Amino acid sequence: MSKKLAVIFPGVGYHTDKPLLYYSKKLAKNKDYEIIDIKYDLPEAGTVIKADAEKRQQAFDTAFEQVTEQLKDIVFTDYEKVVLIGKSIGTALAARYNMTYELEADQIIFTPIETTFAFVNPCEGFVFHGDADPLCDTDMCTQLSDELSLTYVVIPGANHSLETGDVAVDIANLQKVMEMVDKLL
């Protein structure tokens, strides 16, 4: 059996018990991945961070230091396959970690923020974005995904949680997203 690792990078308010990350973890566990949940202890509330560019950058740098500390003892070369699964700020942190430490990991990018694209490199993986997401411009997201040869899915009417407000539509979308995640894993 091959040795596989999935590292889960949550968002500030979107934790690993919410649907996108919860079901991604379950799929990874079903495929015998070792799972590492990253946690952040940010100095200010998410609403304060989102409203101020300087505080956003400070929070990002603080979270990256925490990520680095949590993963310092992991020998990534011991794994045949590494997948970084991120949500929101977690997508940027995962991409930065992947680039900084030259992991060449596969990535699942749920609702990226603009900062994500400063660090993400061409890789196996998917970008999932809602066209009603106020934290990342759809045109920019699709253009940069194309430039980086990343496979992406834009979900019509979906917000930063990939939800539309219609439960039946959200469940159907979640199923399609998880089918793609399952194929990558």
Secondary structure, 3 states (H helix, E strand, C coil): CCCEEEEEECCCCCCCCCHHHHHHHHHHHHCCEEEEECCCCCCCCHHHHHHCHHHHHHHHHHHHHHHHHHHCCCCHHHCCEEEEEEEEHHHHHHHHHHHHCCCCCEEEEEEECCCHHHHCCCCCEEEEEECCCCCCCHHHHHHHHHHCCCEEEEECCCCCCCCCCCHHHHHHHHHHHHHHHHHHC
